[in-house]
Amino acid sequence: MPTWTDPGPVEFDAVVIAAGTRSGAFVALPYDAVDLFGTRGRVPVVAEVDDVRYHASLVAYGGPHLLAVLRSVRATTGKDVGDTVRVVVRLAAEVSAVPR
């Protein structure tokens, strides 16, 4: 089982970006996930986008780690592609973490 480093809450502002031709959207983590979480792989997190909380994963596809911004979150916040959102991610409590 992987072990991640727990950096505590990570807060940043980001622009919501379209995920190709699909209806999905994401924001990019503006920090190095290896430095923060100790991995280049998937990072299970609890995310808050403009105070709407949900479980998600930070994933990398050959670039920075990305966080999906669910359609339901975009509908609740009234924000969509091109809008800036306030993001807070925390390592999910149910995973093994090495305290920092």
Secondary structure, DSSP 8 states (H G I E B T S, - for coil): ---EEE---EEEEEE-EE-TTSS-EEEE-SS-HHHHHS-SS-EEEEEEETTEEEEEEEEESSSSEEEE--HHHHHHHT--TT-EEEEEEEE-TTS-EEE-
